[in-house]
């Protein structure tokens, strides 16, 4: 198995991955140590659906589940047949969890009982790969979860497409095609930026979506571009609306436009700009006082670059308190070795994107 780079929580490690998928011979699990998914000591970051608190649903990329537990072993109860996860127990080597038809996945055993342990589970793959349901943990008999350390005060929301999802970021070259194995939201520029700023983050991103037109659409305007998905708790359920008051970021990063202008026919400039401005206004309405960063990344060229810049200038005009900013990341910043699958930035390209965005956010946010 090749080396992979795993980023999860605030840990950045280059290590050999160890599969923690179930095997044909599983250790005996004492079900008396069941901890349900509604335990107050479980920390959820990102968009989760708690309609059934015993089966917490999710499908956006990068969502994470963290806990601190007593005992010598830990298993997770997870209903998911397709997604990949990054799992870290304490400061040990990160492990790659590939799901299948199992409902319980043994994660750690033979741990020291002298001190509590921590576990982080983060979804690497994006929405269309599949939906997951988290049922909780299984610990040693009579063991419990403990309160976690205080969460970061800083919070950033990212609204984006495949680049924000980490599409192809682990690809060996620009010639490889998409696969769940080469996607890793934990290694996107968004995740890297958040770690560099010591911030919690949430990704509302989906490959191929645009501001008004999705990738490859034969029309200038698509039926379900990214802004139409913005208020969903899970993409897969259009009826469940996200409670924006439950998690309020100080900054929102919008990285959209690549797919609008990736193929013809291009949307009209006025239509694109008006839709982008409406999205900015929706963000402001949900998060009063938020700082908004509009990115044009290395896969975006003209005319999109000029349109986004014009939108930002329109919004800044006449405002004493400027709360929206343009961040341009030129394609020339990336070398031939900085591209992964389907000409998406790989981990090195993402790191270069992070450097530009972190500098802009530090300056504007005083972080």
N, C-alpha and C positions, 0 to 999 in steps of 0.2 A: 504494500500500500504506500503511495507516495506521501511525502510530507505535505501538510497543509498548514495554513496560517489561520488561527482561530482568534477572534476578538469577541469577548463577551463580558458584560459588566464593565468594570474598570481594569480588567486584566488583559494584557496584550502579550501573547505567547507564541513563539514559533517552535512547535514540538510535533513529534510523531503522534498521529491520531490513533486512538484505540477504540475499536468498535464496541459499543455497549448494547448492541442489538441482542435480543434473546437468542439462545442457541437451543439445540434439541434437548439438552440436559439443563434444566433450570434448578437453582438452589431452592430448597424448601423455604416458603415464606409464611411467617406467622401472621395471619390476618388480624390477630388481636391488637396489632399496633397500627391500625388504620387511622389516618388523619384525613378528614374530609377537606375538600377544596374550599370550603367556606370558613376554615380556621382563620381567625383574625391575625395570626402571625405570618400568614402567607402574603408576600408582597408581589403585586401584579403591576407591570409597567407596559403601557400600550393599551390598545383597545380590546377589551374583553366583554363578553356577553354573560351577565350573571343572572339571566332569566331563570335558569335552573342552577342554583348555587352549588349543587352537588356534581354538576357537569358543566364546568365553566368553558364556554365556547370561544373560539378565536380563529382568525385566518389571515390577518395582516402580517407582513413580514416584520421580524425584529422584536416581536412581543416577548417579554421575559417574565419568568416566575422565579422568585427567590425565597429562601427560607433558611432558618437556623434551627438545628435539631439536636436532640440528645441521642445517645446510643451508638451502636457499632455498625449499623447497616441502614441502607435507605433504598427503597424502590419507589417508582412513580407509577401512578395509575393514569393511563393515557389511551384514549380512543382515537387513533390516527393511523391510516394505512399508507401514507405517501410521503409525508414531510420529513425533513432532516432537522436535527436540533444540535446545538452545542450544549454540552453539559460539563459543569465544573464543580467538583466537590473540594472544598477547602482550597489549598493552593496547589493541588495535584495537577498532573497533566490534563489538559482539556480532552474530553471524549466526544466522539461523534456518535450520535444516536440516530439510526435509520429505522423508521417505524415500519411495522408490517401488520399482521393480523392479531398480534398479542394485545392484551389489555393491561398487563403489568410488566414493567421493565426494571429488572434489578440494576441499580446504578453503582452502589458501593457496598462493600462488606469488609469485615475484619478491621474496622476503624478503631482507633483508640477510644476508650470510654472515659478517659480522664478529663476531657474538655468537649464543649459543643462543637458541632461541625456546621458548615454552610454549604448550600447547594444553589446553583443558578442554572436554569434551563431556558434557552433562548432559541426561538424559531429562526432558522437560517433561510428557509425557502419562502417564496411569496404566495400570494393569495390563490392563484389559479392552480397551484400544485395540490392544494387540499385544505380542508378544515380540520381542526383538532378540538378535542374535548378533554379537559384536564379534570381528573377525579380526586386528586390529592396524593398523599404519600402513604407508604407503609414503613413503619419503623419497628425497632425492637419493642417487645411487650412492655407496657407501662411507661414508654418514653413519649415525649411531647415536643412540640415546636416551641421555640423561645423567641422573644422580640428581636428583631433585627436592629442594626445600627441605624441612626437617623439617615434618611434619604437626602440626596443633594438638594440644595435650595434652588439650583438652576434647572430650568426645563426648556427643551426645544422641541418643536413639532416640525416635521418635514413633510411637505406635500410634493410628490414627485412621480416619476415613472421608473423604467427599468434600472437606471443608474442608481437611484435612491434605494432600490431593492437589492443591489449588489449582483445584478444579472451578469453571469459570465466572469465574475471577478477572480475566480480560481482557475480559469481556463489557461491552458498551456500556450495558446497563441490566439491571434485574431481569426484564425480559420476554423476553430472549433465551434460547434453549435450549442444551443442552450441545453442544459440538463440540470436537474436538481442538485447533482453532485458538484457542479461548477458555480452554483449560486450560493452566496453567503451574505445575508443582510448585515451580519456582525462585522463585515469588512467593507461596507460601503463608506463613501466619504462622510455620510451622515453620522454613522456610528463612530467613525474615527474622530470627527469634529466634536461630537458630544463628549467622548472620553477626554479629549484634549482640554475641553472646557470644564470638565468635572460636572457634567449635566446629565440628568435623566432625559430620555428622548422617546418620541413616538413617531413611527413611520406610517403615513397614509399614502401609500404608493402602489402602483400597479403598472406592469410593463405594457408598453404600447399605447398608453392613454395620453391624450393631449389636452390643451385648454379648450379647444372646440372640435378638433379633428383627431381621430385615433389613427394609429399606424396602418397604412395601406387602404384606408377607406376610399371608395370610389367617389364619394361626395365631399364637398368642402366642409360640411358640418356633420359630425357623428351624433348618434342618438345618445350615447352614454360616455361622454368625455370625463376626465378626472373630476372636475368640479361637481358633477352630478352624483359622485360617490362620497363626497366629503363628509356628509353627515351620517354615514352608516357606521354602526358599531362593528358589524362584520360585512364584508362585501357580499357574502353569499345570502344575506337576508336583508332585503330592501326595506322591510317593515320596522326593523329595530333601529331607532335613531340614537346617535351618540349623545351622551350628557356632557356637553362641553364644560359645564361647571365642575365636573369631577376631577379635572386635571387641567390646570391653567398654565400655559407656557409664557415665559417672558419674551421669547423670540419664535418666529415662524419663518422657515425657509421654504420658498416656492421654487422648484426646479422643474419647470414645464415648458414645452414649446418644441422640443426635439421631434416629437411624433407628428405635430401639426404640419411641419415643413420637411419631413423626411422623404415623402413621395408626393407626386402630383395627383389631384389638383390641390394647390395651396389654398387655405382659407383667405378671404379678403382681409386686408389689414384692419379695417374698421371693425369688422366682426371679431377678429382675434383680440384686438386691444380692448374693446368693450367688455368681452368676456373675462379677460384678465383683470380688468379694473373691478368688475363685479366680484371676482374671487377675493381680491384684496379687501373689498368692503365687507364681505362675509366674515373674513378672518378678524377684521377690526371689531365687527359687531359681537363676535363670540368672545373676543379677548381684548377688552378695552385697555389701551395703553401699551399694547404689544408692539415690538419692533419687528418689521417684516423685511426679509432679505430676498430679493428676486435674482435668482442665478441664471446666467447663461453659461452652460458648461461646455466642455470640449467637443461634444457631438452636435452643438448648435452653431449654425452659421447664419449668414444673411438669407432672407430678410428678417428672420426671427430676432436676431441680436438687436437690430435697430428698433423693432417694434416693442420689445420688452423695455429697452432703455427709454423709449418715448413714454410708455406707460408710467414708469417711475418718475420721469420728469413732470408729467401731467399731475401726478399725485403730490409731488413736492411743491408745485407752484402755488404760491399764496399761503402755504402752511407755515406758521411760525415754528411749530414743533414737528420737525420732519421725522416721520416714523417708518418710512419705506426707503430702501436703498438698493441700488443695482450692484451686482457683483459679477464681473465678467471673467471667465476662465478660458483663455484662448487655447485652441487646439494645439498651437505651436509649443505650448508648455510641455506636452507629452511627446515622448520619443517612441520609436517603433516597438520598443520592449515594454511599453506601458499599456498595451492593449490586450484584453482577454477575449472571450468568445464573442463572435459577431461584432467585432470592433467596439466593444464596450471597455471602459477602463478596467485594468486588472488592479491588484492590490497596490502596485507602485503608482499607477495612474491615479487611483483613489487618494493615495497619500498626498500627491501633488495638489489635487483639488482641495483636500482638507487644509493644506497650508494656506491657500489663498482665502478660503472661507473663515478659518480661525482668525487670521489677521484682521479681516474686515469686522468680524463680530466682536473681537476684543476691543477694537477701537471704538465701535459704536455703542457697545453694551457696557464698557468699562469693566469687563470681566478679566 
